[in-house]
Amino acid sequence: MPTHKSYQSYIVQSLEDPAEAAAYLNAVLEDGDFEHILLAFKHVAEARKEVAARSGQLDTNWDTCDRLIAKGEVPGFSLIANLLNSLGLKLSVTVQGEQAA
């Protein structure tokens, strides 16, 4: 018997683990579809809000990100960097496929 009410709740719960969130975001960023990237950040923001709620901590950066994406707006680079930092994640840049030496 499934323990989740929906795929959405499954995704959000799995993204509470920073390693899962990192793998998920990397896969979506690799895909490169902007709408998917925004949806992925929304999922991670929802997961982070759940973690913060259980711990009694207020994380306004994640709340701000979630609200922006819900309105169809794009969070700024500094907000995204702060969000990832709060999860213990970081952005990196790599050389694309054939260009790697």
Secondary structure by P-SEA (a helix, b strand, c coil): ccccccaaaaaaaaaccaaaaaaaaaaaaaaccaaaaaaaaaaaaaaaaaaaaaaccccaaaaaaaaaaaacccccaaaaaaaaaaacbbbbbbbcccccc
